[in-house]
Amino acid sequence: MDRVPIQEETRPSSKIVKARPLGRSFRSATSSAVAERVARGMIARHGADAAREATVHLNQMIDRGDLAARDLWACVVHMIHQQRE
């Protein structure tokens, strides 16, 4: 059986928009929002020691080999330092 190609309609109002898979930009935006929320919580909880405490978490993730968590905590440390400036 031959397959017949499906053609998209050319009218802009009826164009089908395909959902794109979760790409780096979506994950980065989500991770940034999470890191910012964690950074604010660390500052509220630990005050001036927030960066040191976040660095402890960062080092734990490095020791565990958890790259995603390592990246998150690295962002948290960076955001804490940015908020001090």
C-alpha positions, 0 to 999 in steps of 0.5 A: 500500500502506497502512503499518500503525503499529508499536506498542510493547509496554507492558511495561517489561521488553520496551520497545525503547530507541532509541539516540539520536544522538551529542548534545552531552552525549556529546561534552562528556563525551568531550571533558572526558575527553580534555581532562583526560588532555591536561592531566595529560600537559602538567603531567607534561611541562612542569610549571609551564610547562604552561599556557603551552605549552597556550596556544601550542597554543590559539593555533595552533588559533585561527590554523588556524580549527579550532574543535573543537581550539580548544575542546579546548585552551581546556578543557585550559588551564582544567583546568591552571589548576584543578589549580594551585588 
